[in-house]
């Protein structure tokens, strides 16, 4: 019984110690962010079909998309490692290193913006 009382006091103390700011921050975040939808929205009236998914998968893993024929999207956005390459900055053609690391591509269809800097960096593969 005494142990329960001690736990209740500890929980109340913890609740009091929680800054009110945390609640405000949580409310702001809840207004700004939403749960990831279980069904992806069509982008610009371009509905998702199985054929498009299959084509996207094939292109994503195809190194022929790079000038060198060595890199696929999966080289830097490795789906087996969370959609990125876990490197400080990605390695490109001829062992060049770019100025940025690879962000994950997981759920990137839902991003409000893609490629915050020079898209040319992407082309020099
Ligand atoms: C040599 C490494 C490399 C390869 C190969 C590569 N990417 Fe990227 N990717 C990057 C880097 C680095 C960025 C970040 C660029 C920036 O922030 O300007 C990026 C950014 C992105 C983003 C934006 C993600 C975000 O959160 O804004 C998407 C989407 C993406 N790449 C998809 C692809 C696709 C699709 C391919 C294949 C056609 C591909 N990438 C090939 C390195 C690579």
Boltz pocket constraint, residues with backbone or C-beta under 6 A from the ligand:
constraints:
  - pocket:
      binder: B
      contacts: [[A, 59], [A, 60], [A, 65], [A, 71], [A, 72], [A, 73], [A, 74], [A, 75], [A, 76], [A, 77], [A, 90], [A, 91], [A, 92], [A, 93], [A, 98], [A, 100], [A, 101], [A, 102], [A, 103], [A, 104], [A, 105], [A, 108], [A, 111], [A, 113], [A, 114], [A, 115], [A, 116], [A, 117], [A, 118], [A, 119], [A, 121], [A, 122], [A, 125]]
      max_distance: 6.0
